[in-house]
Amino acid sequence: MPKLSLFPLTAKVNNQGHICIGGCDIADLTREFGTPLYLFDEFTLRHKCHEFKAEFSKYYPDSLVIYASKAFLNQALALIFKQEGLGLDVVSGGELSIAHSVNFPPAKVYFHGNNKTPEELMLALNWNIGRVVVDNFYELELLNRLAKEREVSLDILLRLNPGVDPHTHEYTTTGILDSKFGFPLATGQAEEAVKQAMSASNLNLLGLHFHLGSPIAETKSYEVATELVLRFVLETRDKFSFRLGEFSVGGGFAVQYTLDSKVPAVADYAQAITNKLNSLISQTGLDSPHLIIEPGRAIVGQAGVALYKVGAIKEIPGVRKYICVDGGMSDNIRPALYGAKYEALVANKALEAEDELVTIVGKLCESGDILVREANLASVFPGDILAIPVCGAYSIPMWSNYNALPRPAIIMVNNGEACLIRRRESYPDLMSLDIG
Ligand SMILES: *Cc1c(COP(=O)(O)O)cnc(C)c1O
């Protein structure tokens, strides 16, 4: 069963032909917790944290892996990342609150975003978070004013836009010149930002950051951007005596979603980035900065699986066979939003031949509510369990209540035990904020 390789690392097929993850049979899990159900495998999560830390520190010991919360964060995951010694990248007061609620070490929290509100920046100041990554001139001035009112000095990084195209989807490309993110290198605005940040009374410019987009399936883009930014550092060092104390290369590391896609290993990204960095440092005599890596998708993607129950099956002769499941674009909008591709598997028939070509759709009132356009499946009937692997990143945080569907439950499995880490929404939950 080649598709098993896309599932969490603990995935196996038992002799009933059921997929088991973290020692738990998926048929038992869906019976106990219902469907749609999102599952995380704790072993895979921790393994990915380790892999990133080990691969980068092997070639560049002074490095810190910070998890990009927007891929998916809740309290259970935040606690795991805290235990694993990762930092956190947050992009809103909400993500900051989740981190704060589990006493995440504030010094390891980095606050990103292109339009942080004064209220959000005040939260960051109140909780003493480690770094604010400043995106634009408005924020630079606002943050300096807020820090001055509080009589504190705040460590910041500047987000630069290096003008490098990483060849991913238009909606998830962030480091080309025409982007809402960062100070462009090409226009001279990056240089102006360094100058202003260095003269800001209550800000301490520690370093620079870029993030090119996601997912990036080539290592070359990171090397090109690293070189551009370090050359810029050399210029600003000579002009303004700027010292690069910290250097963040962002995230964007790809994961394998389908059997026919190939992506670099974590080790490939680590080698490409650290080789470039080490060789530029030795060529130019720059001091070695503290290196920050910000994976989101690559930490949680493979650890997560979406489980659905099959309902209606509609065959339009000579056209297509539709398999309808009990979730859809309300719990995973990625296929509808940017054509994301997935594989699927009948999780209670993993030993059967996959000889049917079908289209898997959800139950939402949109024709675009397609989860997998072309899926090879075993013969499937109402009541079967359909598993979609690699659903741990960017599905859950974009959940909606479209059609007033309650949001699914989320469980964590490990060593034969399953525990609920977010309960399923109820109908009363849907009305709990209504007034009237
Ligand atoms: C989204 C984002 C990341 C993480 O991207 P992944 O593809 O999930 O690794 C890292 N840094 C910044 C600034 C981001 O916006």
The ligand as a MOL file (V3000), in Angstrom:
LIG
                    3D

  0  0  0     0  0            999 V3000
M  V30 BEGIN CTAB
M  V30 COUNTS 15 15 0 0 0
M  V30 BEGIN ATOM
M  V30 1 C 3.3660 31.2030 6.8370 0
M  V30 2 C 4.6680 31.6210 7.3600 0
M  V30 3 C 5.6100 30.6640 7.7460 0
M  V30 4 C 5.3800 29.1810 7.6380 0
M  V30 5 O 5.1740 28.7090 6.3610 0
M  V30 6 P 5.0790 27.1340 6.1420 0
M  V30 7 O 4.9090 26.9560 4.6990 0
M  V30 8 O 3.8920 26.6580 6.8890 0
M  V30 9 O 6.3450 26.5510 6.6410 0
M  V30 10 C 6.8030 31.1020 8.2840 0
M  V30 11 N 7.0720 32.4310 8.4120 0
M  V30 12 C 6.1920 33.3680 8.0420 0
M  V30 13 C 6.5340 34.7870 8.2220 0
M  V30 14 C 4.9650 33.0080 7.5080 0
M  V30 15 O 4.1060 33.9460 7.1370 0
M  V30 END ATOM
M  V30 BEGIN BOND
M  V30 1 1 1 2
M  V30 2 1 2 3
M  V30 3 2 2 14
M  V30 4 1 3 4
M  V30 5 2 3 10
M  V30 6 1 4 5
M  V30 7 1 5 6
M  V30 8 2 6 7
M  V30 9 1 6 8
M  V30 10 1 6 9
M  V30 11 1 10 11
M  V30 12 2 11 12
M  V30 13 1 12 13
M  V30 14 1 12 14
M  V30 15 1 14 15
M  V30 END BOND
M  V30 END CTAB
M  END
